[in-house]
Amino acid sequence: MTASNDNGLPGPTRAAVILPYERTRNSEGNVQRAAEARLAEAVGLAASIGLTILHTAIHPLRERRSATLLGEGQVAMGTAAIAEQQISVAVVDAALSPVQQRNLERAWGCKVIDRTGLILEIFGERARTREGSLQVELAHLEYQRTRLVRSWTHLERQRGGFGFLGGPGESQIEIDRRLIGERIVKLKKELEQVRRTRGLHRSARVRQAEPVIALVGYTNAGKSTLFNALTGAGVYAQDQLFATLDPTMRAIKLPSGRGAILSDTVGFISDLPTQLVEAFRATLEEVAAADIILHVRDISHPDSAAQREDVLGVLGALAVGPHPALDADWEERVVEVLNKVDLLDGTPGASEAAERANQHGAIAVSALTGEGLETLRLALDARFSAGLVTLEAAVAPADGARLAWLYAHGEVLARQDAEDTIRLTVRLSAADRARFDQLHEVG
């Protein structure tokens, strides 16, 4: 993103990224994420929308201050650095209350956005489809509604994103809670229609017996690159956080000849804003309806294990609550894909990749070089073959429609041609076996 520089002319926005760091531990008592890795991720997020990062800092949190989150000395350090570097935007990689955000802006004399605001800003710039735009706008308004505190009487907007980085004097939209609430109600109705439409599409795929494979994973794990490698599609894929926002689907053929639908979805991230989890529920329902969930991991990343827990945590959250999007046995449908093995080259991650591949049924691949992709295709085929039934069918040579149906919906294991009949041994799902029997009765 570009904004006005210090001379009032178009130019890059000078930014600082500040990490208030708390040592968190998982259920096994291990520190989940290093401060340096967390800061690097925040810098990557900020840089992905064109901010020029001139100052970074890690501030250990001994206690949370209700007024500013940070301690007095840490706030003072930020004030000096921001003044020296002429910073116009400070990104605080934490969840700030409206009061904390306002007080830091006053202390530092610049715009302050927290982690949620930054992610929403990225999503606001990247959404391309109407569905994606609706989802992001809903998440933005749910978040912005909490920002309407005393002394904040306007929402600041500027071209691109949703205005978290805008400044007074550009264009101000007077929005009060009532107007925001009315817009939220309207957006939810429109997204409900999106859900119904997606449900109809899913029903159509079920009727056509097209199994669905959904790609999930931490942002920048290589999902879109893997999607392109498996389908030959040209989906946008860059070494960039949140390169993909809008879901994409393509048909693929597996080694057995079986067809399937591959779905590429938005990447997850640690501390994913709750507004986004709820707003993107319609998209995440595609994951819920998938026959196989491919969890793509960047095994070369130093925080790969923590990223894995973050993704599983988001999926687990979808399986609880009054209206769960995932069923209780969703974990049984997950196949772990360890991507970017071409970047390991003897690093510690190489041993983890080998261990997980051997002990946990994970599949090591490089979507970039093609290494392991055939193994992945065969594994997907084997998954779909589990639970299939074998049918011995006798079809008249003139009955091309029934022959074509069997080839399209099943895996033909054997065929014997005679003058008056063709005998096939076909492996297919129980549902397709019932459909074939019904077709045979009608015919």
C-alpha positions as a Markdown table, in Angstrom:
| # | Residue | x | y | z |
|---|---|---|---|---|
| 1 | Met | 0.0 | 0.0 | 0.0 |
| 2 | Thr | 1.2 | 3.5 | -0.8 |
| 3 | Ala | 0.1 | 6.6 | 1.1 |
| 4 | Ser | 1.3 | 10.1 | 1.5 |
| 5 | Asn | 4.8 | 10.4 | 2.7 |
| 6 | Asp | 6.1 | 13.1 | 5.1 |
| 7 | Asn | 6.1 | 15.7 | 2.3 |
| 8 | Gly | 2.5 | 15.0 | 1.4 |
| 9 | Leu | 3.4 | 13.3 | -1.8 |
| 10 | Pro | 2.5 | 9.7 | -2.8 |
| 11 | Gly | 5.1 | 7.3 | -1.5 |
| 12 | Pro | 5.6 | 4.3 | 0.7 |
| 13 | Thr | 4.2 | 4.4 | 4.3 |
| 14 | Arg | 7.0 | 4.4 | 6.9 |
| 15 | Ala | 6.1 | 1.8 | 9.5 |
| 16 | Ala | 7.2 | 0.2 | 12.7 |
| 17 | Val | 6.4 | -3.3 | 13.9 |
| 18 | Ile | 6.4 | -3.9 | 17.6 |
| 19 | Leu | 5.9 | -7.3 | 19.3 |
| 20 | Pro | 4.6 | -7.5 | 22.9 |
| 21 | Tyr | 5.9 | -11.0 | 23.7 |
| 22 | Glu | 4.5 | -13.4 | 26.2 |
| 23 | Arg | 6.0 | -16.8 | 26.6 |
| 24 | Thr | 3.0 | -19.1 | 26.0 |
| 25 | Arg | 3.1 | -22.9 | 26.5 |
| 26 | Asn | 1.2 | -25.7 | 24.9 |
| 27 | Ser | -0.4 | -28.6 | 26.7 |
| 28 | Glu | 3.0 | -30.4 | 26.7 |
| 29 | Gly | 4.7 | -27.5 | 28.5 |
| 30 | Asn | 6.8 | -26.4 | 25.5 |
| 31 | Val | 7.1 | -22.8 | 24.3 |
| 32 | Gln | 5.2 | -22.8 | 21.1 |
| 33 | Arg | 6.7 | -19.9 | 19.1 |
| 34 | Ala | 10.0 | -18.0 | 19.3 |
| 35 | Ala | 9.8 | -14.2 | 19.6 |
| 36 | Glu | 12.1 | -13.8 | 16.6 |
| 37 | Ala | 9.9 | -16.0 | 14.4 |
| 38 | Arg | 6.7 | -14.2 | 15.5 |
| 39 | Leu | 8.3 | -10.8 | 14.8 |
| 40 | Ala | 9.4 | -12.0 | 11.3 |
| 41 | Glu | 5.9 | -13.1 | 10.6 |
| 42 | Ala | 4.5 | -9.8 | 11.6 |
| 43 | Val | 7.0 | -8.0 | 9.5 |
| 44 | Gly | 6.1 | -10.2 | 6.5 |
| 45 | Leu | 2.4 | -9.4 | 7.1 |
| 46 | Ala | 3.0 | -5.6 | 7.2 |
| 47 | Ala | 5.4 | -5.7 | 4.2 |
| 48 | Ser | 2.8 | -7.7 | 2.1 |
| 49 | Ile | 0.7 | -4.6 | 1.8 |
| 50 | Gly | 3.5 | -2.3 | 0.9 |
| 51 | Leu | 4.5 | -0.9 | 4.3 |
| 52 | Thr | 8.2 | 0.1 | 4.5 |
| 53 | Ile | 9.4 | -1.3 | 7.8 |
| 54 | Leu | 12.0 | 1.1 | 9.4 |
| 55 | His | 11.8 | 0.0 | 13.0 |
| 56 | Thr | 11.2 | -3.3 | 14.8 |
| 57 | Ala | 11.2 | -4.2 | 18.5 |
| 58 | Ile | 10.4 | -7.1 | 20.8 |
| 59 | His | 9.1 | -6.0 | 24.2 |
| 60 | Pro | 8.7 | -8.9 | 26.8 |
| 61 | Leu | 5.5 | -8.5 | 28.7 |
| 62 | Arg | 5.8 | -9.0 | 32.4 |
| 63 | Glu | 2.3 | -7.8 | 33.0 |
| 64 | Arg | -0.5 | -6.4 | 30.7 |
| 65 | Arg | -1.2 | -2.7 | 31.3 |
| 66 | Ser | -4.9 | -1.9 | 30.8 |
| 67 | Ala | -4.1 | 1.5 | 29.5 |
| 68 | Thr | -1.4 | 0.8 | 26.9 |
| 69 | Leu | -0.6 | -3.0 | 27.2 |
| 70 | Leu | 3.1 | -2.1 | 27.2 |
| 71 | Gly | 5.0 | -0.8 | 30.2 |
| 72 | Glu | 5.8 | 2.9 | 30.6 |
| 73 | Gly | 9.4 | 2.5 | 29.6 |
| 74 | Gln | 8.5 | 0.4 | 26.6 |
| 75 | Val | 6.0 | 3.1 | 25.4 |
| 76 | Ala | 8.7 | 5.7 | 25.9 |
| 77 | Met | 11.2 | 3.7 | 23.8 |
| 78 | Gly | 8.6 | 3.4 | 21.1 |
| 79 | Thr | 8.0 | 7.2 | 21.2 |
| 80 | Ala | 11.6 | 7.9 | 20.7 |
| 81 | Ala | 12.1 | 5.4 | 17.9 |
| 82 | Ile | 9.0 | 6.5 | 16.0 |
| 83 | Ala | 9.9 | 10.2 | 16.2 |
| 84 | Glu | 13.5 | 9.5 | 15.1 |
| 85 | Gln | 12.4 | 7.4 | 12.1 |
| 86 | Gln | 9.4 | 9.6 | 11.3 |
| 87 | Ile | 7.1 | 6.6 | 11.5 |
| 88 | Ser | 3.5 | 7.2 | 10.3 |
| 89 | Val | 2.0 | 3.7 | 11.2 |
| 90 | Ala | 2.9 | 1.5 | 14.1 |
| 91 | Val | 1.8 | -2.2 | 13.9 |
| 92 | Val | 1.5 | -3.8 | 17.3 |
| 93 | Asp | 1.5 | -7.6 | 16.9 |
| 94 | Ala | -1.1 | -8.2 | 19.6 |
| 95 | Ala | -4.8 | -7.7 | 20.2 |
| 96 | Leu | -5.3 | -4.2 | 21.5 |
| 97 | Ser | -8.4 | -2.9 | 23.2 |
| 98 | Pro | -9.9 | 0.3 | 21.8 |
| 99 | Val | -8.6 | 2.3 | 24.8 |
| 100 | Gln | -5.1 | 0.8 | 24.4 |
| 101 | Gln | -5.0 | 1.6 | 20.7 |
| 102 | Arg | -6.2 | 5.2 | 21.3 |
| 103 | Asn | -3.7 | 5.8 | 24.1 |
| 104 | Leu | -0.7 | 4.5 | 22.1 |
| 105 | Glu | -1.7 | 6.7 | 19.2 |
| 106 | Arg | -1.7 | 9.7 | 21.5 |
| 107 | Ala | 1.7 | 8.7 | 23.0 |
| 108 | Trp | 3.4 | 7.9 | 19.7 |
| 109 | Gly | 1.8 | 10.5 | 17.5 |
| 110 | Cys | 1.0 | 8.1 | 14.7 |
| 111 | Lys | -1.6 | 5.7 | 13.5 |
| 112 | Val | -1.6 | 2.4 | 15.5 |
| 113 | Ile | -3.1 | -0.9 | 14.3 |
| 114 | Asp | -3.1 | -4.2 | 16.0 |
| 115 | Arg | -2.7 | -7.7 | 14.6 |
| 116 | Thr | -6.4 | -8.1 | 13.9 |
| 117 | Gly | -6.6 | -4.8 | 12.1 |
| 118 | Leu | -3.5 | -5.6 | 10.0 |
| 119 | Ile | -4.9 | -9.0 | 8.9 |
| 120 | Leu | -8.2 | -7.4 | 8.0 |
| 121 | Glu | -6.4 | -4.7 | 6.0 |
| 122 | Ile | -4.6 | -7.4 | 4.0 |
| 123 | Phe | -7.8 | -9.3 | 3.4 |
| 124 | Gly | -9.5 | -6.0 | 2.3 |
| 125 | Glu | -6.9 | -5.5 | -0.4 |
| 126 | Arg | -6.8 | -9.1 | -1.6 |
| 127 | Ala | -10.4 | -10.1 | -1.8 |
| 128 | Arg | -11.4 | -10.4 | -5.5 |
| 129 | Thr | -14.8 | -12.2 | -5.7 |
| 130 | Arg | -18.1 | -10.8 | -4.4 |
| 131 | Glu | -18.2 | -13.5 | -1.8 |
| 132 | Gly | -14.7 | -12.7 | -0.5 |
| 133 | Ser | -15.5 | -9.0 | -0.4 |
| 134 | Leu | -18.7 | -9.6 | 1.6 |
| 135 | Gln | -16.9 | -11.8 | 4.0 |
| 136 | Val | -14.1 | -9.3 | 4.6 |
| 137 | Glu | -16.5 | -6.4 | 4.9 |
| 138 | Leu | -18.5 | -8.2 | 7.5 |
| 139 | Ala | -15.3 | -9.1 | 9.5 |
| 140 | His | -14.2 | -5.4 | 9.2 |
| 141 | Leu | -17.5 | -4.0 | 10.5 |
| 142 | Glu | -17.6 | -6.5 | 13.4 |
| 143 | Tyr | -14.1 | -5.4 | 14.4 |
| 144 | Gln | -14.7 | -1.7 | 13.7 |
| 145 | Arg | -17.9 | -1.6 | 15.8 |
| 146 | Thr | -15.7 | -2.3 | 18.9 |
| 147 | Arg | -13.4 | 0.6 | 17.9 |
| 148 | Leu | -16.2 | 3.2 | 18.3 |
| 149 | Val | -15.1 | 4.8 | 21.6 |
| 150 | Arg | -15.4 | 8.3 | 22.9 |
| 151 | Ser | -13.2 | 10.8 | 20.9 |
| 152 | Trp | -13.4 | 8.5 | 17.8 |
| 153 | Thr | -16.4 | 9.9 | 15.9 |
| 154 | His | -15.5 | 8.8 | 12.4 |
| 155 | Leu | -14.0 | 5.9 | 10.5 |
| 156 | Glu | -11.1 | 6.8 | 8.3 |
| 157 | Arg | -11.0 | 5.3 | 4.8 |
| 158 | Gln | -8.7 | 5.5 | 1.9 |
| 159 | Arg | -8.3 | 3.7 | -1.4 |
| 160 | Gly | -7.6 | 0.0 | -0.9 |
| 161 | Gly | -8.2 | -2.1 | 2.2 |
| 162 | Phe | -10.7 | -1.0 | 4.8 |
| 163 | Gly | -9.1 | 2.2 | 6.1 |
| 164 | Phe | -7.1 | 1.2 | 9.1 |
| 165 | Leu | -4.1 | 2.9 | 7.6 |
| 166 | Gly | -5.9 | 6.0 | 6.4 |
| 167 | Gly | -5.6 | 9.4 | 7.9 |
| 168 | Pro | -7.8 | 12.4 | 8.7 |
| 169 | Gly | -8.3 | 14.7 | 5.8 |
| 170 | Glu | -8.6 | 12.0 | 3.1 |
| 171 | Ser | -12.3 | 11.1 | 3.2 |
| 172 | Gln | -14.3 | 10.6 | 6.4 |
| 173 | Ile | -17.5 | 8.5 | 6.6 |
| 174 | Glu | -19.7 | 9.3 | 9.6 |
| 175 | Ile | -20.9 | 5.9 | 10.8 |
| 176 | Asp | -22.5 | 5.2 | 14.1 |
| 177 | Arg | -23.3 | 1.9 | 15.7 |
| 178 | Arg | -26.8 | 1.8 | 14.3 |
| 179 | Leu | -25.7 | 2.1 | 10.7 |
| 180 | Ile | -22.9 | -0.4 | 11.2 |
| 181 | Gly | -25.5 | -2.8 | 12.8 |
| 182 | Glu | -27.8 | -2.4 | 9.9 |
| 183 | Arg | -25.1 | -3.1 | 7.4 |
| 184 | Ile | -23.9 | -6.2 | 9.4 |
| 185 | Val | -27.5 | -7.6 | 9.3 |
| 186 | Lys | -27.6 | -7.1 | 5.5 |
| 187 | Leu | -24.2 | -8.7 | 5.0 |
| 188 | Lys | -25.1 | -11.7 | 7.0 |
| 189 | Lys | -28.3 | -12.2 | 4.9 |
| 190 | Glu | -26.3 | -12.0 | 1.7 |
| 191 | Leu | -23.7 | -14.5 | 3.0 |
| 192 | Glu | -26.5 | -16.8 | 4.1 |
| 193 | Gln | -27.5 | -16.8 | 0.4 |
| 194 | Val | -23.9 | -17.7 | -0.5 |
| 195 | Arg | -24.1 | -20.6 | 2.0 |
| 196 | Arg | -27.3 | -21.9 | 0.4 |
| 197 | Thr | -25.8 | -21.6 | -3.1 |
| 198 | Arg | -22.7 | -23.4 | -2.0 |
| 199 | Gly | -24.9 | -26.1 | -0.4 |
| 200 | Leu | -26.7 | -26.6 | -3.8 |
| 201 | His | -23.3 | -26.9 | -5.5 |
| 202 | Arg | -22.2 | -29.5 | -3.0 |
| 203 | Ser | -25.4 | -31.4 | -3.4 |
| 204 | Ala | -24.8 | -31.4 | -7.2 |
| 205 | Arg | -21.3 | -32.8 | -6.7 |
| 206 | Val | -22.6 | -35.5 | -4.4 |
| 207 | Arg | -25.2 | -36.5 | -7.1 |
| 208 | Gln | -22.4 | -36.7 | -9.6 |
| 209 | Ala | -20.3 | -38.7 | -7.2 |
| 210 | Glu | -17.4 | -36.3 | -7.3 |
| 211 | Pro | -15.3 | -36.6 | -4.2 |
| 212 | Val | -13.8 | -33.4 | -2.8 |
| 213 | Ile | -10.3 | -32.8 | -1.6 |
| 214 | Ala | -9.8 | -29.6 | 0.4 |
| 215 | Leu | -6.3 | -28.0 | 0.8 |
| 216 | Val | -5.8 | -26.3 | 4.2 |
| 217 | Gly | -2.7 | -25.1 | 5.9 |
| 218 | Tyr | -0.8 | -22.2 | 7.4 |
| 219 | Thr | -0.5 | -19.2 | 5.2 |
| 220 | Asn | 2.4 | -19.4 | 2.7 |
| 221 | Ala | 2.7 | -23.2 | 3.2 |
| 222 | Gly | 2.5 | -23.7 | -0.5 |
| 223 | Lys | -1.1 | -24.7 | -1.0 |
| 224 | Ser | -1.6 | -22.8 | -4.2 |
| 225 | Thr | 1.6 | -24.1 | -5.7 |
| 226 | Leu | 0.5 | -27.6 | -4.8 |
| 227 | Phe | -2.9 | -26.9 | -6.3 |
| 228 | Asn | -1.3 | -25.8 | -9.5 |
| 229 | Ala | 1.0 | -28.8 | -9.6 |
| 230 | Leu | -1.9 | -31.2 | -9.2 |
| 231 | Thr | -4.4 | -29.5 | -11.5 |
| 232 | Gly | -2.3 | -27.6 | -14.0 |
| 233 | Ala | -4.2 | -24.5 | -13.1 |
| 234 | Gly | -2.8 | -21.0 | -13.0 |
| 235 | Val | -3.9 | -20.0 | -9.6 |
| 236 | Tyr | -2.0 | -17.0 | -8.2 |
| 237 | Ala | 0.8 | -18.4 | -6.1 |
| 238 | Gln | 3.6 | -16.3 | -4.6 |
| 239 | Asp | 6.0 | -16.5 | -1.6 |
| 240 | Gln | 3.7 | -14.1 | 0.2 |
| 241 | Leu | 1.4 | -14.3 | 3.2 |
| 242 | Phe | -2.3 | -14.6 | 2.3 |
| 243 | Ala | -1.6 | -14.8 | -1.5 |
| 244 | Thr | -4.9 | -16.7 | -1.8 |
| 245 | Leu | -8.2 | -15.5 | -0.3 |
| 246 | Asp | -11.0 | -16.6 | -2.6 |
| 247 | Pro | -11.6 | -20.4 | -2.9 |
| 248 | Thr | -10.9 | -22.0 | -6.2 |
| 249 | Met | -12.0 | -25.5 | -7.4 |
| 250 | Arg | -10.7 | -27.6 | -10.2 |
| 251 | Ala | -11.3 | -31.2 | -11.4 |
| 252 | Ile | -8.4 | -33.6 | -11.2 |
| 253 | Lys | -7.8 | -37.2 | -12.4 |
| 254 | Leu | -6.1 | -39.7 | -10.0 |
| 255 | Pro | -3.9 | -42.6 | -11.2 |
| 256 | Ser | -6.9 | -45.0 | -11.2 |
| 257 | Gly | -8.8 | -42.7 | -13.6 |
| 258 | Arg | -11.1 | -41.6 | -10.8 |
| 259 | Gly | -12.1 | -38.0 | -10.9 |
| 260 | Ala | -12.2 | -35.6 | -7.9 |
| 261 | Ile | -12.6 | -31.9 | -7.1 |
| 262 | Leu | -9.6 | -30.1 | -5.6 |
| 263 | Ser | -10.4 | -27.0 | -3.5 |
| 264 | Asp | -7.8 | -24.3 | -2.6 |
| 265 | Thr | -8.8 | -22.3 | 0.4 |
| 266 | Val | -7.6 | -19.3 | 2.4 |
| 267 | Gly | -4.5 | -19.9 | 4.7 |
| 268 | Phe | -4.7 | -20.0 | 8.4 |
| 269 | Ile | -2.5 | -18.1 | 10.8 |
| 270 | Ser | -1.8 | -18.0 | 14.6 |
| 271 | Asp | -4.3 | -15.9 | 16.5 |
| 272 | Leu | -6.6 | -15.8 | 13.6 |
| 273 | Pro | -9.1 | -13.0 | 14.4 |
| 274 | Thr | -12.4 | -14.5 | 15.6 |
| 275 | Gln | -14.2 | -12.1 | 13.2 |
| 276 | Leu | -12.5 | -13.8 | 10.3 |
| 277 | Val | -13.3 | -17.3 | 11.5 |
| 278 | Glu | -16.9 | -16.5 | 11.7 |
| 279 | Ala | -17.1 | -14.4 | 8.5 |
| 280 | Phe | -15.3 | -17.0 | 6.4 |
| 281 | Arg | -17.6 | -19.8 | 7.7 |
| 282 | Ala | -19.2 | -20.1 | 4.3 |
| 283 | Thr | -15.8 | -20.7 | 2.8 |
| 284 | Leu | -14.7 | -23.0 | 5.6 |
| 285 | Glu | -17.8 | -25.1 | 5.0 |
| 286 | Glu | -16.1 | -26.3 | 1.8 |
| 287 | Val | -13.5 | -27.9 | 4.1 |
| 288 | Ala | -16.2 | -29.4 | 6.3 |
| 289 | Ala | -17.9 | -31.1 | 3.3 |
| 290 | Ala | -14.6 | -32.5 | 1.9 |
| 291 | Asp | -14.0 | -36.2 | 1.7 |
| 292 | Ile | -10.3 | -35.7 | 2.3 |
| 293 | Ile | -8.6 | -32.7 | 4.0 |
| 294 | Leu | -5.1 | -32.2 | 2.8 |
| 295 | His | -3.2 | -30.4 | 5.6 |
| 296 | Val | -0.2 | -28.8 | 3.7 |
| 297 | Arg | 2.7 | -27.9 | 6.0 |
| 298 | Asp | 5.9 | -25.9 | 5.2 |
| 299 | Ile | 8.2 | -28.4 | 6.7 |
| 300 | Ser | 11.2 | -26.1 | 6.0 |
| 301 | His | 9.9 | -23.4 | 8.3 |
| 302 | Pro | 11.5 | -23.2 | 11.7 |
| 303 | Asp | 8.1 | -22.9 | 13.4 |
| 304 | Ser | 6.4 | -25.7 | 11.3 |
| 305 | Ala | 5.3 | -27.7 | 14.4 |
| 306 | Ala | 3.7 | -24.6 | 16.0 |
| 307 | Gln | 2.0 | -23.8 | 12.7 |
| 308 | Arg | 0.6 | -27.3 | 12.6 |
| 309 | Glu | -1.0 | -26.8 | 16.0 |
| 310 | Asp | -2.4 | -23.4 | 14.9 |
| 311 | Val | -4.1 | -25.0 | 11.9 |
| 312 | Leu | -5.5 | -27.9 | 13.8 |
| 313 | Gly | -6.7 | -25.5 | 16.5 |
| 314 | Val | -8.7 | -23.5 | 13.9 |
| 315 | Leu | -10.2 | -26.7 | 12.5 |
| 316 | Gly | -11.0 | -28.0 | 16.0 |
| 317 | Ala | -12.8 | -24.7 | 16.7 |
| 318 | Leu | -15.1 | -25.4 | 13.7 |
| 319 | Ala | -16.1 | -28.7 | 15.3 |
| 320 | Val | -17.5 | -27.2 | 18.5 |
| 321 | Gly | -20.2 | -24.8 | 19.4 |
| 322 | Pro | -24.0 | -24.8 | 18.9 |
| 323 | His | -23.7 | -25.0 | 15.1 |
| 324 | Pro | -20.4 | -26.9 | 14.3 |
| 325 | Ala | -19.2 | -26.8 | 10.7 |
| 326 | Leu | -17.1 | -29.9 | 11.1 |
| 327 | Asp | -18.2 | -33.3 | 12.3 |
| 328 | Ala | -16.6 | -34.9 | 15.3 |
| 329 | Asp | -14.5 | -37.4 | 13.3 |
| 330 | Trp | -12.9 | -34.7 | 11.0 |
| 331 | Glu | -9.4 | -35.7 | 12.0 |
| 332 | Glu | -9.9 | -39.1 | 10.4 |
| 333 | Arg | -10.2 | -37.3 | 7.0 |
| 334 | Val | -6.9 | -35.4 | 7.4 |
| 335 | Val | -3.9 | -36.4 | 5.3 |
| 336 | Glu | -0.7 | -34.4 | 6.2 |
| 337 | Val | 1.5 | -33.2 | 3.3 |
| 338 | Leu | 5.0 | -32.0 | 4.2 |
| 339 | Asn | 5.7 | -29.5 | 1.5 |
| 340 | Lys | 9.0 | -27.7 | 0.5 |
| 341 | Val | 11.2 | -30.7 | 1.1 |
| 342 | Asp | 13.5 | -29.2 | -1.6 |
| 343 | Leu | 14.4 | -26.5 | 0.9 |
| 344 | Leu | 15.5 | -28.9 | 3.7 |
| 345 | Asp | 19.0 | -29.9 | 2.5 |
| 346 | Gly | 20.0 | -31.6 | 5.7 |
| 347 | Thr | 18.4 | -29.2 | 8.1 |
| 348 | Pro | 16.8 | -30.3 | 11.3 |
| 349 | Gly | 13.4 | -30.2 | 9.6 |
| 350 | Ala | 14.6 | -33.1 | 7.3 |
| 351 | Ser | 14.7 | -35.6 | 10.1 |
| 352 | Glu | 11.2 | -34.4 | 11.3 |
| 353 | Ala | 9.9 | -34.8 | 7.7 |
| 354 | Ala | 11.2 | -38.4 | 7.5 |
| 355 | Glu | 9.9 | -39.3 | 11.0 |
| 356 | Arg | 6.4 | -38.0 | 10.4 |
| 357 | Ala | 6.3 | -39.6 | 6.9 |
| 358 | Asn | 7.3 | -42.9 | 8.4 |
| 359 | Gln | 5.3 | -42.9 | 11.6 |
| 360 | His | 2.2 | -40.8 | 11.0 |
| 361 | Gly | 1.3 | -41.5 | 7.4 |
| 362 | Ala | 2.4 | -38.0 | 6.2 |
| 363 | Ile | 3.6 | -37.6 | 2.6 |
| 364 | Ala | 6.7 | -35.5 | 1.9 |
| 365 | Val | 6.5 | -33.5 | -1.4 |
| 366 | Ser | 7.9 | -30.5 | -3.2 |
| 367 | Ala | 5.1 | -28.8 | -5.1 |
| 368 | Leu | 7.8 | -26.7 | -6.8 |
| 369 | Thr | 9.9 | -29.5 | -8.2 |
| 370 | Gly | 7.3 | -32.3 | -8.3 |
| 371 | Glu | 9.1 | -34.6 | -5.9 |
| 372 | Gly | 6.6 | -36.9 | -4.1 |
| 373 | Leu | 3.5 | -35.8 | -6.1 |
| 374 | Glu | 2.9 | -39.2 | -7.6 |
| 375 | Thr | 3.1 | -40.8 | -4.2 |
| 376 | Leu | 0.5 | -38.2 | -3.0 |
| 377 | Arg | -1.8 | -39.0 | -5.9 |
| 378 | Leu | -1.5 | -42.8 | -5.2 |
| 379 | Ala | -2.2 | -42.1 | -1.5 |
| 380 | Leu | -5.4 | -40.2 | -2.4 |
| 381 | Asp | -6.5 | -43.0 | -4.7 |
| 382 | Ala | -5.9 | -45.5 | -1.9 |
| 383 | Arg | -8.0 | -43.4 | 0.5 |
| 384 | Phe | -10.9 | -43.3 | -1.9 |
| 385 | Ser | -10.6 | -47.0 | -2.6 |
| 386 | Ala | -11.0 | -47.9 | 1.0 |
| 387 | Gly | -14.6 | -48.9 | 1.6 |
| 388 | Leu | -15.4 | -49.5 | -2.1 |
| 389 | Val | -17.3 | -52.5 | -3.2 |
| 390 | Thr | -16.5 | -54.7 | -6.2 |
| 391 | Leu | -19.2 | -55.3 | -8.8 |
| 392 | Glu | -19.4 | -58.0 | -11.5 |
| 393 | Ala | -21.5 | -56.5 | -14.3 |
| 394 | Ala | -22.6 | -57.9 | -17.7 |
| 395 | Val | -23.4 | -55.3 | -20.2 |
| 396 | Ala | -24.7 | -55.6 | -23.8 |
| 397 | Pro | -22.1 | -54.2 | -26.3 |
| 398 | Ala | -24.8 | -51.9 | -27.7 |
| 399 | Asp | -25.5 | -50.4 | -24.3 |
| 400 | Gly | -22.8 | -47.6 | -24.5 |
| 401 | Ala | -24.5 | -45.4 | -21.9 |
| 402 | Arg | -24.2 | -48.0 | -19.2 |
| 403 | Leu | -20.6 | -48.8 | -20.1 |
| 404 | Ala | -19.7 | -45.2 | -20.1 |
| 405 | Trp | -21.4 | -44.7 | -16.7 |
| 406 | Leu | -19.3 | -47.6 | -15.2 |
| 407 | Tyr | -16.1 | -46.2 | -16.5 |
| 408 | Ala | -16.9 | -42.7 | -15.3 |
| 409 | His | -18.0 | -43.6 | -11.8 |
| 410 | Gly | -15.9 | -46.7 | -11.0 |
| 411 | Glu | -12.5 | -48.2 | -11.4 |
| 412 | Val | -12.6 | -51.0 | -14.0 |
| 413 | Leu | -10.4 | -53.8 | -12.8 |
| 414 | Ala | -11.0 | -56.3 | -15.5 |
| 415 | Arg | -12.9 | -56.6 | -18.8 |
| 416 | Gln | -13.9 | -59.6 | -21.0 |
| 417 | Asp | -15.5 | -58.9 | -24.4 |
| 418 | Ala | -17.7 | -61.5 | -26.1 |
| 419 | Glu | -20.1 | -61.2 | -29.1 |
| 420 | Asp | -23.3 | -60.8 | -27.0 |
| 421 | Thr | -22.0 | -59.4 | -23.7 |
| 422 | Ile | -19.2 | -57.5 | -22.0 |
| 423 | Arg | -18.2 | -58.6 | -18.5 |
| 424 | Leu | -16.7 | -56.0 | -16.3 |
| 425 | Thr | -15.2 | -56.2 | -12.8 |
| 426 | Val | -15.6 | -52.7 | -11.4 |
| 427 | Arg | -14.7 | -51.2 | -8.0 |
| 428 | Leu | -17.0 | -48.3 | -6.9 |
| 429 | Ser | -18.6 | -46.7 | -3.9 |
| 430 | Ala | -21.6 | -48.3 | -2.2 |
| 431 | Ala | -23.7 | -45.3 | -3.2 |
| 432 | Asp | -22.7 | -45.7 | -6.9 |
| 433 | Arg | -23.4 | -49.4 | -6.6 |
| 434 | Ala | -26.9 | -48.5 | -5.6 |
| 435 | Arg | -27.2 | -46.0 | -8.4 |
| 436 | Phe | -26.0 | -48.6 | -10.9 |
| 437 | Asp | -28.6 | -51.1 | -9.7 |
| 438 | Gln | -31.3 | -48.5 | -10.1 |
| 439 | Leu | -30.0 | -47.6 | -13.6 |
| 440 | His | -30.1 | -51.3 | -14.5 |
| 441 | Glu | -33.7 | -51.6 | -13.3 |
| 442 | Val | -34.7 | -48.6 | -15.3 |
| 443 | Gly | -32.9 | -49.8 | -18.4 |
